[in-house]
Amino acid sequence: TNASQYEEECLLERGLKLGEEYGELSAEILKFVGYKRSLETKEQINYNILLESTDCLIMIFDIMTQMGFKKEQICNMAEKQVNKWITNIEIK
């Protein structure tokens, strides 16, 4: 595919930045479960996970709005997916 069409709208840059944020979130999760060593307390790691997760969500919303999705579309899909997720939790 031709990536230059996405550069004009900064989507490529936003997508790459989102990948970075997910990487940082993954690193914090590895610290939390003890797979990666850290001098931070569990509370600090929890805070970092909350921070990185929120950054990822905001970046995803930014990408979707940049692509032209409307608030109502995003909210409706989010509600649908959250309800699906909740249903799966209740089953387990």
N, C-alpha and C positions, 0 to 999 in steps of 0.2 A: 504494500500500500504506500501511498504518497504521504509521508509524515508532514510535509511542508504545509498542507492544508490545515493542520491542527496548530501549527506554530503561530499562525496569524491570530488565532483566538487565545493564545497562551495555554491551550489545553494540554499540550505536551509538557510544558513546564509544570503545570499544576499536577498532572498525573505523576510526574517524576518526584515532585515534592511529597505527594501522598505516599509514594513508595518509601521514601525516607522516614516519614512519620510512622508508618507501619513497622519499619525496621526498629525504630526506637521503642515502640510499644512492645514488640517482641522481646527486645533486650530486657525491658523492665519485667516482663512476665517470667523470663528465665531467671532473673534475680529473685523474684517472689517465690518461685518453686524450689529455689536452692540449687538450680543447675549451673548458674553463673554466680561467682563470688562477688560479694559487695560489702562495703563497710557501712552502707546505709541501713537504717532501721526498717522494720516492716512497715511502719507508719509512713516513712519517707517514700518507700517503694510504692505503697498503696497510692499516695498522693501523685507520684510520677505516672502511675498507670492511669489514674483518673485524668490527669492533665493530657497525656499523650492520646488517650481514647477520645477525649473531647476535641483535641486538635484534629484528629482524623475525621471525626464527624463533621466538623466545620468545613474542612477541606473538601469533603465529599459533597456537602451542600453547595459549596462555592462552584465546584465543577458542574454539578447539575444545573444550577442557575445560569452559568456561563454557556451551557449547551442549549438553553432556551426552555428548560422545564419550568413550569409555573408552580408557585407555592402550593396551590391546591393539588396538583399532580403529585408533588413530593410528599405532602402530608397524607394524601389518600394511600399511596403505596407504602409509606412508612407504617401507617395504621394497619394495613392489611398484613404486612410482614411481622409486625409486633404481635398481632393477634395470633398469627400462625405459630410464632415462637412461644407465646404463652400457652397455647393449646398443647404443644409438645412438652412443655415443662410439667403441666398438670398430669399428663399421661404417665410420666416417669416416676 
